[in-house]
Amino acid sequence: MTLDELIHWLRTDFGIVAGEVTPIGHGADAAATVWLVRAGGARYAVKWTTGGTTAGLRLASLGLDGVPAPVRTRDGALWSERGGRRLSVQPWVSDVRAVDAGMSPQQWTAYGALLARVHAVPPAGPVARDLPVEDHRPDQVLTTTATLTARLAAVDAVDPADDLGAGLAAAWRDGAELLGALTARAAVLGARLRDRPARRVVCHTDAHLGNVLLGDDAVWLIDWDDAALAPPERDLMFVVGGLPGYAPVGERELGWFAAGYGDVGADPDRLAYYRAVRALVDLTEFGEQLLDGAGDRADREFALRVVRAELAGAGLAALAVVKA
C-alpha cells in the first residue's frame, strides 16, 4: 500500500482530506500499521490491520468516557475494507503515553474509574456478546513455543552470519529453565481454571500503560482490537505488578488505581496464568520476528533486547512463575 493509496482511501471512505501523514513506530502489533494524519485543524489515528476482531471497534463506538470512538465512514460504517485489511480512523486524543510520562495520583484514579466503566459493560449486550470468550486453553501458544524451541535447537537453525539470530538462539538456551517453568505454569493453571467458574466481563486484554494516553483532564485507553470477555484479571494483571521492565506498577500506584476502580481483589492463580501466557506470547512473537533475516535491523535489535531481558528474569516472565 502506497501513501497515495492511503490518502485516496481516507478521502473516498471517510471524507478526510489528509494533509501531513506520519507513520507511528511504537507498538508491537506486526499485523497493524498506524499513522498520525493531519487534516486541516484535525488530527486522526489511522490503523490498517488484519489483527484482532471488529468487535473492539463496535465496543469503542458505545460512547464510554475515556474510549475514543471510531470516526464513521461516509456510509456510516465503523471501518472500511481495503487491500484485504481493515481501515479504521479515530480522533488523535493525545501525544502523551502514560508509559513515557508517568501518571499523577489523580490520573491513576481516573484510569481505575475508566477500567471500571469498561468492566461494567453488560456482557450479554448486543456488542459485548460478539467478543471472543476466554477459555483458559493455552494450547496455541504452547504449540508455538515448542515449535520455536525445536527450530532453534536445530543445527542449521541460524545463519552463522546473522548475529541477531545467533543471539536469539543463545538467549533461548540460557533461558531454558524459565521457559520450561512458564509453559508448565500456563498448562497447569489453564487446566485448573477451566474447572473454576468465574465472572466474565468486557476486557481490553492489553491495558498496559503504553495503551494509556494522557491529557490535562482526561485519561484514554486505546487499541481495542483484542477486546474479549474474560475474568477481570485479564486486565488487572497490567496494574497488579504491571509489566516489569516496561511498565511496572507499585503498591502506591495500585492504591490510587483502586480509588477509582474499587476493590481489585485479584485471584492469584488467574493473574499467574495470564502473566505466563502473555510472557510466552511476547517471547514467541519477538522470537519469530528475530528469525526473519529480511526484517528491519532496528526492529530485530529491539526484539532481541526484549527476549534477552525476559529470559534473564528482568521482565514479566519471572513474575509469572512466582508462587503465590
Stockholm file with secondary structure:
# STOCKHOLM 1.0

chainA/1-324         MTLDELIHWLRTDFGIVAGEVTPIGHGADAAATVWLVRAGGARYAVKWTTGGTTAGLRLASLGLDGVPAPVRTRDGALWSERGGRRLSVQPWVSDVRAVDAGMSPQQWTAYGALLARVHAVPPAGPVARDLPVEDHRPDQVLTTTATLTARLAAVDAVDPADDLGAGLAAAWRDGAELLGALTARAAVLGARLRDRPARRVVCHTDAHLGNVLLGDDAVWLIDWDDAALAPPERDLMFVVGGLPGYAPVGERELGWFAAGYGDVGADPDRLAYYRAVRALVDLTEFGEQLLDGAGDRADREFALRVVRAELAGAGLAALAVVKA
#=GR chainA/1-324 SS CCHHHHHHHIIIIICCCCCCEEECCCCCCTTEEEEEEEETTEEEEEEEECSSCTHHHHHHTTCCTTSCCCCCCTTSCSCEEETTEEEEEEECCCSEEHHHHCCCHHHHHHHHHHHHHHHTSCTTSTTGGGSCBCCCCCHHHHHHHHHHHHHHHSTTSSCTTCHHHHHHHHHHHHTHHHHHHHHHHHHHHHHHHHTSCCCCEEECSCCSGGGEEECSSCEEECCCTTCEEECTHHHHTTTTTEETTTEECCHHHHHHHHHHHCCCCCCHHHHHHHHHHHHHHHHHHHHHHHTCTTSCHHHHHHHHHHHHHHHTTSSHHHHHTCCC
#=GC SS_cons         CCHHHHHHHIIIIICCCCCCEEECCCCCCTTEEEEEEEETTEEEEEEEECSSCTHHHHHHTTCCTTSCCCCCCTTSCSCEEETTEEEEEEECCCSEEHHHHCCCHHHHHHHHHHHHHHHTSCTTSTTGGGSCBCCCCCHHHHHHHHHHHHHHHSTTSSCTTCHHHHHHHHHHHHTHHHHHHHHHHHHHHHHHHHTSCCCCEEECSCCSGGGEEECSSCEEECCCTTCEEECTHHHHTTTTTEETTTEECCHHHHHHHHHHHCCCCCCHHHHHHHHHHHHHHHHHHHHHHHTCTTSCHHHHHHHHHHHHHHHTTSSHHHHHTCCC
//
